[in-house]
Amino acid sequence: MNSAHDDIVISGVAAISAAGVGTAALIEALAAGNSKLQPVPEDVVGESGHLWGKADSFKASDYMSPLKARKFDRSSLMAVVAAGMALKDAAIDVAALDSSRIGIVLGCGFGGIAYAEEFLRGYFTAGTEGLVPMLFPNIVPNASASNASIEHKLKGPNVTLIQRFCSAESAFLMAMRFLEEDRADIMLTGGVDELFAGMLKGFKSIGQLNSFGGCFSEGAGLLVLERGGHARRRNARILAGVGEVRSIGRLSPGLEAEGVERLLGNSGRPGLMALSGTATSDGELLACLPEAPVLDTGRILGRALAMGGLSMTALALSLKPGQSGVQIAASPEGPYYAIEMTGGDPVSS
């Protein structure tokens, strides 16, 4: 599938990750190139030698009262805070605009999984008397986007997408569609996921702790998308322009080169290539990609189903004016995504 979008730009970003809170921490970690992953405590999975990317610097109490924070699961907390950071970075005052034209589309993997485990544990150990009603609204993956929209009074489109390791890229594409179809002026998009010890136990039980479940992390990477004209009319800072978004289902055996050619289209050799999801471990994909500088957030921060949001955020921040970039994302069973960006305002560069 090819999708060309006319003059859509990125006017704000936000990041919460194992590197810390804020985009400065993200860029500093990537520049240093040192992994922020930490050893998983041995008692979590019954053995040593595993790593995870906990966002330990993120404390809900830094942004809201403990009483209010109790309403949210950790994934929602990160989404609420990151959404506020992204809106501020884009200099958007929601109250001064038509809030029905501002929406959010997030990729999410396991959502409020810690609350879900607690909710179900109550039922399985004590029956219906063990259920905690206040946990229920936050055990579904769409809680993060919903809570962010409520807190920031975003009344436009609100969607959550789950598509394994390409969840954030799928959300990005849908957010662009809302702009392209004139159903919104501003869209927040990207991905959010929380990390929970029970997840690693689950990965171990199905034999994926050393493969797809290895080096899992948590965090949020959000981008503010706007129609270019809308951003320029309010004199917004434009980080990057968005070009074509292409996707394919699988790389067919024996036809990998043809698949990658379809994926990359006519973009040629990008100035910077960001790899997300399982792209860095997909030998067939890597063998067919052009030579270019590579941005690999997973190696530094770990990965999760929606951490493509952090990768796209890092790409938008890293591009110099006029420099071409592409986000390449992959999931074990597909799909594959290629999202083109150009640094700065594409109209003035």
Residue pairs with C-beta under 8 A, 6 or more apart in sequence:
1 246
1 247
1 248
2 244
2 245
2 246
2 265
3 173
3 176
3 177
3 244
3 245
3 246
4 243
4 244
5 176
5 179
5 180
5 242
5 243
5 244
5 245
6 180
7 227
7 228
7 229
7 241
7 346
7 347
8 176
8 179
8 180
8 225
8 226
8 227
8 228
8 241
8 242
9 225
9 226
9 227
9 228
9 231
9 238
9 239
9 240
9 241
9 242
9 345
9 346
10 223
10 224
10 225
10 238
10 239
10 240
10 241
10 242
10 316
10 341
11 90
11 92
11 224
11 225
11 226
11 231
11 236
11 237
11 238
11 239
12 86
12 87
12 88
12 89
12 90
12 91
12 92
12 223
12 224
12 239
13 23
13 86
13 89
13 221
13 222
13 223
13 224
13 239
13 313
13 316
13 317
14 22
14 23
14 82
14 83
14 84
14 85
14 86
14 89
14 220
14 221
14 222
14 313
15 21
15 22
15 23
15 25
15 26
15 82
15 219
15 220
15 221
15 222
15 310
15 313
15 314
16 22
16 55
16 58
16 78
16 81
16 82
16 219
16 220
16 221
17 25
17 26
17 29
17 36
17 53
17 55
17 217
17 219
17 220
17 221
17 297
17 301
17 310
18 36
18 37
18 38
18 53
18 54
18 55
18 56
18 217
18 218
18 219
18 301
18 302
19 25
19 26
19 28
19 29
19 36
19 300
19 301
20 26
20 29
20 57
21 55
21 57
21 58
21 62
21 81
22 85
23 89
23 313
23 317
25 57
26 297
26 301
26 310
26 313
26 314
26 317
27 314
27 317
27 318
29 36
29 300
29 301
30 295
30 297
30 300
30 314
30 318
33 300
34 300
35 51
35 299
35 300
36 53
36 300
36 301
36 302
37 51
37 52
37 53
37 215
37 217
37 301
37 302
38 51
38 52
38 53
38 54
39 48
39 50
39 51
40 48
40 50
40 51
40 52
40 200
42 48
44 197
44 200
44 201
45 200
45 201
45 204
45 209
46 204
50 200
50 209
50 214
50 215
51 214
51 215
51 302
52 195
52 200
52 215
52 216
52 217
52 302
53 195
53 215
53 216
53 217
53 218
53 219
53 301
53 302
53 303
54 195
54 217
54 218
55 78
55 195
55 217
55 218
55 219
58 77
58 78
58 81
58 219
60 66
60 69
60 72
60 77
60 81
61 69
63 80
63 81
63 84
69 77
71 134
71 138
72 80
72 138
72 143
72 147
73 111
73 112
73 114
73 115
73 138
73 139
73 143
73 144
73 194
74 112
74 114
74 194
74 218
75 108
75 110
75 111
75 112
75 113
75 143
75 144
75 192
75 193
75 194
75 218
76 112
76 138
76 143
76 144
76 147
76 148
78 144
78 192
78 194
78 218
78 219
78 220
79 106
79 144
79 145
79 147
79 148
79 192
79 220
79 222
80 147
80 148
80 151
80 152
81 220
82 148
82 190
82 192
82 220
82 221
82 222
83 104
83 148
83 151
83 152
83 154
83 188
83 222
84 151
84 152
85 222
86 188
86 222
86 223
86 224
87 94
87 152
87 188
87 224
89 224
90 186
90 224
90 226
90 236
90 237
91 234
91 236
91 237
92 102
92 186
92 224
94 102
94 152
94 153
94 154
95 153
97 185
97 186
98 185
99 153
99 154
99 155
99 156
100 155
100 156
101 156
101 184
101 185
101 186
102 154
102 155
102 156
102 184
102 185
102 186
102 187
102 188
103 149
103 154
103 155
103 156
103 157
103 158
103 175
103 178
103 183
103 184
103 186
103 187
103 188
104 145
104 148
104 149
104 154
104 156
104 157
104 158
104 159
104 175
104 187
104 188
104 189
105 145
105 157
105 158
105 159
105 160
105 161
105 171
105 172
105 174
105 175
105 178
105 187
105 188
105 189
106 144
106 145
106 148
106 159
106 160
106 161
106 168
106 171
106 188
106 189
106 190
106 191
106 192
106 222
106 306
106 309
107 160
107 161
107 162
107 163
107 166
107 167
107 168
107 169
107 170
107 171
107 172
107 190
107 191
107 192
107 305
107 306
107 308
107 309
108 141
108 142
108 144
108 145
108 160
108 161
108 162
108 167
108 191
108 192
108 193
108 305
108 306
109 141
109 162
109 164
109 167
109 193
109 304
109 305
109 306
110 141
110 193
110 194
110 196
110 199
110 305
111 138
111 139
111 140
111 141
111 142
111 143
111 144
111 193
111 194
112 138
112 139
112 140
112 141
112 143
112 144
112 194
113 194
113 196
113 198
113 199
114 194
114 196
114 198
115 135
115 138
115 139
116 135
116 139
117 196
117 198
118 132
118 135
119 131
119 132
119 135
119 136
119 139
121 130
122 130
122 131
122 132
123 130
123 131
124 130
137 143
138 147
141 160
141 162
142 159
142 160
144 160
144 192
145 158
145 159
145 160
146 158
146 160
148 154
148 188
149 155
149 158
154 188
156 178
156 183
156 184
156 186
156 187
157 178
157 183
157 184
157 187
159 171
159 174
160 171
161 167
161 170
161 171
161 174
162 305
163 169
163 170
163 331
163 335
164 277
164 305
164 331
164 332
164 333
165 276
165 277
165 278
165 303
165 305
165 308
165 329
165 330
165 331
165 332
166 277
166 308
166 329
166 330
166 331
166 335
166 336
166 337
167 191
167 305
167 306
167 308
168 189
168 190
168 191
168 221
168 276
168 306
168 307
168 308
168 309
168 311
168 312
168 329
169 247
169 276
169 308
169 312
169 327
169 329
169 337
169 339
170 335
170 337
171 189
171 190
171 191
171 306
171 309
172 189
172 190
172 223
172 225
172 245
172 308
172 312
172 339
173 245
173 247
173 337
173 339
174 189
175 187
175 188
175 189
175 225
176 187
176 225
176 242
176 245
178 184
178 187
179 185
179 187
179 225
179 226
179 227
185 226
185 227
185 230
186 224
186 225
186 226
186 230
187 224
187 225
187 226
188 222
188 223
188 224
188 225
189 222
189 223
189 225
189 309
190 220
190 221
190 222
190 223
190 306
190 308
190 309
190 310
190 312
190 313
191 220
191 221
191 305
191 306
191 307
191 308
191 309
191 310
192 219
192 220
192 221
192 222
192 306
192 309
193 217
193 218
193 219
193 220
193 304
193 305
193 306
193 307
194 218
195 216
195 217
195 218
195 304
199 213
199 216
200 209
200 213
200 216
202 213
203 209
203 212
203 213
203 214
203 216
204 213
208 214
212 278
212 332
215 298
215 302
215 303
216 302
216 303
216 304
217 301
217 302
217 303
217 304
217 307
218 304
219 301
219 304
219 307
219 310
220 309
220 310
221 307
221 308
221 309
221 310
221 311
221 312
221 313
221 314
222 309
222 313
223 309
223 312
223 313
223 316
225 242
226 236
228 238
228 241
228 345
228 346
228 347
231 238
232 238
232 345
232 347
238 344
238 345
239 316
239 317
239 319
239 343
239 344
240 315
240 316
240 319
240 325
240 341
240 342
240 343
240 344
241 341
241 342
241 344
241 345
241 346
241 347
242 339
242 340
242 341
243 267
243 340
243 341
243 342
244 265
244 267
244 338
244 340
245 337
245 338
245 339
245 340
246 262
246 263
246 264
246 265
246 337
246 338
247 263
247 335
247 336
247 337
247 338
248 259
248 262
248 263
248 334
248 335
248 336
249 334
249 335
249 336
250 259
250 333
250 334
250 335
250 336
251 259
251 260
251 282
251 284
251 285
251 336
252 258
252 259
256 284
256 285
256 287
256 288
257 288
259 288
259 336
260 285
260 288
260 289
261 288
263 328
263 336
263 337
263 338
264 289
264 290
264 326
264 338
265 338
267 324
267 326
267 338
267 340
268 290
268 324
269 290
269 291
269 292
270 290
270 292
270 324
270 325
270 326
270 340
271 292
271 293
271 319
271 320
271 323
271 324
271 325
272 292
272 293
272 294
272 295
272 315
272 318
272 319
272 323
272 324
272 325
272 326
273 289
273 290
273 292
273 293
273 294
273 295
273 325
273 326
273 328
274 294
274 295
274 296
274 297
274 311
274 312
274 314
274 315
274 325
274 326
274 327
274 328
275 294
275 295
275 296
275 298
275 311
275 328
275 329
276 297
276 298
276 303
276 307
276 308
276 311
276 312
276 327
276 328
276 329
276 330
277 298
277 303
277 308
277 329
277 330
277 331
278 330
278 331
278 332
279 285
279 286
279 328
279 329
279 330
279 336
280 286
280 296
280 298
280 299
282 330
285 328
285 330
285 336
289 328
295 311
295 314
295 315
295 318
297 307
297 310
297 311
297 314
298 307
298 311
301 307
301 310
308 327
308 329
308 337
311 327
311 329
312 327
312 339
315 325
315 327
315 341
316 341
318 325
319 325
319 341
319 342
319 343
319 344
320 343
320 344
321 343
321 344
321 345
321 349
322 342
322 343
322 344
322 349
323 342
323 343
324 340
324 341
324 342
324 343
325 340
325 341
325 342
325 343
326 338
326 339
326 340
326 341
327 337
327 338
327 339
327 341
328 336
328 337
328 338
329 336
329 337
329 339
330 336
330 337
342 349
343 349
